[in-house]
């Protein structure tokens, strides 16, 4: 495939702001769909007769869509342009939301989750590259802050709105997705009006879909630390997105669906605020700080379950949000800095593979252990994994300083 030249289209200040807002809104909207199910899992479990393992598999199966998107389509927007690629991702996400709206079986939920993962994988990888190019400076800190901040804002709003609708509005498994489809329609209009940054776009037929990780040799040593950090940070997010509602019901005896959404919203809000307040913190320092915070954060999660304490759970949630934000923002910033401009979307996609695996795979393990040995044992196993993982990532971070 002929290599395309990627550049920044000249725009006025007002157009710059509108373009950044549109792409950021797209990223937030796609991620909102991934957590809209967080307060609904308990309802689905009762309606469909899920086991704990099945529930975690429904959550985690979306990684199949993520991996398909990033392995097969990670280079598409480099070739055909950011805008058409993102619009395709939005269409796929609309199909996912429609399946959730009319779901009547476990198989439908699983297909919808896979499509959700596919849309997020294609849209976020391309959108992150788009943001980086719309910010026409060598320093990509601002672009990374927008991408990560809107990520967490979307995650939090999706869970909070779904929880409120599930608790206080009729049709809890329907109204959430009706509202989400309306939001996606608005996002599609905004993206349609956003300027393209790929100057010489090609045809989809010219793109090779052969799976490729896409890491140039000169990038690989510096890529390890942010990839490992991203995995750990998103594992924390996955725990709260998939399992925190069950913890509230089982260990803290809180069955309110809005409370489940609000707990995840707290994590996302703390993450977004942390990103906004630590913009001047160097990416490497952000990663190392996150890794240092992960062990005490997961210890607090276990303590909250052990003592049945909501106050401890709130503290744990806040600390997990801070750790996830610093780890994700810092590692993504490093990836944007080390990626060659002509392969930025491809390398960002590899990074997101690591993040999505961290977000999904540990959750499945926790579900299995919870079924076999109990919820507290599962949380202890998860905490132990995070501690080991954080120490490992810390070692890589200290070794590779570039």
Secondary structure as GFF3:
##gff-version 3
##sequence-region A 1 402
A	DSSP	alpha_helix	13	35	.	.	.	ID=ss1
A	DSSP	three_ten_helix	38	40	.	.	.	ID=ss2
A	DSSP	alpha_helix	41	48	.	.	.	ID=ss3
A	DSSP	alpha_helix	52	60	.	.	.	ID=ss4
A	DSSP	alpha_helix	62	73	.	.	.	ID=ss5
A	DSSP	alpha_helix	76	80	.	.	.	ID=ss6
A	DSSP	alpha_helix	82	101	.	.	.	ID=ss7
A	DSSP	alpha_helix	106	134	.	.	.	ID=ss8
A	DSSP	alpha_helix	141	168	.	.	.	ID=ss9
A	DSSP	alpha_helix	175	192	.	.	.	ID=ss10
A	DSSP	three_ten_helix	204	206	.	.	.	ID=ss11
A	DSSP	alpha_helix	217	242	.	.	.	ID=ss12
A	DSSP	alpha_helix	244	250	.	.	.	ID=ss13
A	DSSP	alpha_helix	257	277	.	.	.	ID=ss14
A	DSSP	alpha_helix	283	307	.	.	.	ID=ss15
A	DSSP	alpha_helix	310	338	.	.	.	ID=ss16
A	DSSP	three_ten_helix	341	343	.	.	.	ID=ss17
A	DSSP	alpha_helix	344	373	.	.	.	ID=ss18
A	DSSP	alpha_helix	375	399	.	.	.	ID=ss19
###
